[in-house]
C-alpha cells in the first residue's frame, strides 16, 4: 500500500515537530485542548442533561433531531451508540423542515449550539405548527428565546466553544432526549467507563508521544481523503470528514460500506490517477460479520489504484466507548494535520464568508457571521 507522508507543510516548509510549544504557536485558539478535554466534557454533559426538565414520556413516533454541522453530529453518533437497543425510530434531519409525518407522537429536538442557525429556527417553528412536542439543545440565541416564550424545555449547554468542539454535549443531549421519549434505555451507566477510557487515550495521544497513532495518521494523510464507515462507524466517518474539512482545511469526503461496493469501487481505477488520494476505513467490533471481509477486499482495490490506505479500529467495550474512541482519534488527526501544515485549526473563514453573503440576501434573518458558534 502506498503512503502519502506529510514531510512538508502547505507552505512548502518542513512539517514541524508536534511538541506542545509548536502546537501552541499555531493552534492559537486552543482547539487541541478542547479535543483532549473530551472525557471531562462528557462527564459534565451527563450532569447537565440529568438536570433538564424534559419530561419522561413514551412516544410511538420516536425522536427527530433537527440540526446542522457540529450541532447535528451528536445525534448521528447517538444513533450509532443506541444501535440495536432502539425501541422507537430516531432520525436526524439537516434541513429547514422536519419530516412531514411528525405529530403529537414524535419528539422533535432542535439542536443549535449558537441558537441562531436559520435552518434549525425554521424547523423549530414548523415542528410547533405540526403539534409535535419539542425540546431545544443550545447555549442561547434566538432558539432559546423562542423556546422559553413557548414553554419548550431547554437543554442548556456551556458557551465559549466552537460547535464542533461541543460534540460530547451534543451527543449527551441527543441520548438524554432519546431516553426521555422512550426511544432508548438509559445509557448513563456507560458514561463513567467511557470517560476513563478517553482519559487514558488522551494521555497516550497527547503531543510528545512520538509515533502515536494520531500523529502517524496526520503525517500520512493525503491532500484528498475519503473516510469509509460501516454500520456504527458511518456517523463517525461523517465526523472525520467534517473535522478534516474544518480543522485541517483538507478536501475530505466520506462513504459507507457495503453501499460503495456496489458503485464507488469502480472509481478506484488502477491507472495511477489516485496516487494523491487517501482512504481511511473505520472498523468496529459491532459491524456486520461480512463487513470485515468487505473492508479487506475494498482496501486492496483502493491500494491497487495507487491511493494510500489506512485501517483504524475502535477501542473499548461499550458502544459509547468504541464510538468516542474513534471520534477522539479523528479529531486529533485533524488538529495535528492542521499544525503540520502551519494552519490554525479553529478559524472557518469560508463558513463566515458564506454566511455573510447569505445574510445580504435576507437582511432580517438571524445569520451570525463571526465569533464563537458561527458554524451551527
ABEGO torsion letter per residue (X at the ends): XBBBBBABBAAGBBBBBBBAAAAAAABAAGAAAAAAAAAAAAAAAAAAAAABABBBBBBAAEBBBBBBEAAAAAAAAAAAAAEAABABBBBBBBBABBBAABBAABBBBBBBAAGABAAAAAAAAAAAAAGBBBBBBBAEEAAAAAAAAAGBBBBBBBBGBBAAAAAAAAAAAAAAAAAAAGABBBAAAAAAAAAAAAAAAAAAABBGBBGBAAAAAAAABBABBBBBBBEAAAAAAAAAAAAAAAAAGBBBBBBBOAAAAAAAAAABBAAGAAAABBBBBBBBAABBAAAAAAAAAAAAAAAAAGBBBBBBBBBEABAAAAAAAAAAAAAAAAAAAAAAAGBBAABBAAAAAAAAAAAAABAABBBBABEBGAAX
